[in-house]
């Protein structure tokens, strides 16, 4: 993911981000969750791209991904959940800011 971020190719970056999240979703083996996320995939992709366009967010994104991997691999469910919620909140905040900026 870090290598792809350096490419500045937003499509490649978004696809790498999708793969990262897909690995986590699939590892849950929760078919209802996987189906729900697959149904939302197209809508989420648009917002993911807007978030990833903000290069200033990349260091934080890398840190969050690294923390997610670390906590999952250590079996620290609470810490993994907390960082995932923070990860989502950061994206929501950025996307809302992007939408507001485009409206003005």
C-alpha positions as CSV (number, residue, x, y, z in Angstrom):
1,X,0.0,0.0,0.0
2,X,2.8,2.4,0.9
3,X,4.5,1.7,-2.5
4,X,1.3,2.3,-4.4
5,X,0.6,5.6,-2.6
6,X,3.9,6.8,-4.0
7,X,2.6,6.2,-7.5
8,X,0.0,9.0,-7.2
9,X,-2.3,6.9,-9.4
10,X,-5.6,7.3,-7.5
11,X,-7.2,4.3,-9.2
12,X,-4.3,2.0,-8.2
13,X,-4.4,3.5,-4.7
14,X,-8.1,2.9,-4.3
15,X,-7.9,-0.7,-5.6
16,X,-5.1,-1.4,-3.1
17,X,-7.3,0.1,-0.3
18,X,-10.2,-2.1,-1.4
19,X,-8.0,-5.2,-1.3
20,X,-6.8,-4.3,2.2
21,X,-10.4,-4.0,3.5
22,X,-11.6,-7.0,1.5
23,X,-9.0,-9.2,3.3
24,X,-10.3,-8.1,6.6
25,X,-14.0,-8.6,5.6
26,X,-13.3,-12.0,4.2
27,X,-11.4,-13.1,7.3
28,X,-14.5,-12.5,9.4
29,X,-16.2,-15.4,7.6
30,X,-19.4,-13.4,8.4
31,X,-21.5,-14.0,5.2
32,X,-24.1,-11.3,6.2
33,X,-21.4,-8.7,6.7
34,X,-19.6,-9.7,3.4
35,X,-22.9,-9.5,1.5
36,X,-23.8,-6.2,3.0
37,X,-20.4,-4.7,2.2
38,X,-20.5,-6.1,-1.4
39,X,-23.9,-4.4,-1.9
40,X,-22.4,-1.1,-0.7
41,X,-19.1,-1.5,-2.6
42,X,-19.9,0.9,-5.5
43,X,-21.2,3.7,-3.2
44,X,-18.2,3.3,-0.8
45,X,-15.8,3.4,-3.7
46,X,-16.8,6.9,-4.7
47,X,-16.1,8.2,-1.2
48,X,-12.9,6.2,-0.9
49,X,-11.5,7.9,-4.0
50,X,-12.4,11.3,-2.6
51,X,-10.6,10.5,0.6
52,X,-7.6,9.1,-1.1
53,X,-7.2,12.2,-3.3
54,X,-6.2,14.1,-0.1
55,X,-2.5,13.4,0.0
56,X,-2.2,15.0,3.4
57,X,-4.4,12.2,4.8
58,X,-2.0,9.4,3.5
59,X,0.4,9.3,6.5
60,X,-2.6,8.9,8.9
61,X,-4.1,6.3,6.6
62,X,-0.9,4.3,6.6
63,X,-0.6,4.5,10.4
64,X,-4.2,3.4,10.8
65,X,-3.8,0.5,8.5
66,X,-0.6,-0.6,10.3
67,X,-2.3,-0.4,13.6
68,X,-5.3,-2.4,12.4
69,X,-3.0,-5.1,11.1
70,X,-1.0,-5.1,14.4
71,X,-4.1,-5.4,16.6
72,X,-5.8,-8.0,14.5
73,X,-2.6,-10.1,14.4
74,X,-2.2,-9.9,18.2
75,X,-5.9,-10.8,18.7
76,X,-6.5,-7.5,20.5
77,X,-10.2,-7.1,19.5
78,X,-11.0,-4.0,21.5
79,X,-7.9,-2.0,20.2
80,X,-8.6,-3.2,16.6
81,X,-12.2,-2.1,16.9
82,X,-11.2,1.3,18.3
83,X,-8.7,2.0,15.5
84,X,-11.2,0.8,12.9
85,X,-13.8,3.2,14.2
86,X,-11.3,6.0,14.2
87,X,-10.3,5.1,10.6
88,X,-14.0,5.3,9.5
89,X,-14.6,8.5,11.4
90,X,-11.5,10.1,9.8
91,X,-12.8,9.2,6.3
92,X,-16.3,10.4,7.1
93,X,-15.0,13.8,8.2
94,X,-12.8,14.1,5.2
95,X,-15.6,13.2,2.7
96,X,-18.0,15.6,4.4
97,X,-15.4,18.3,4.0
98,X,-14.9,17.5,0.4
99,X,-18.6,17.6,-0.3
100,X,-19.0,20.9,1.5
101,X,-16.0,22.4,-0.5
102,X,-17.5,21.3,-3.8
103,X,-20.9,22.8,-2.9
104,X,-19.3,26.3,-2.3
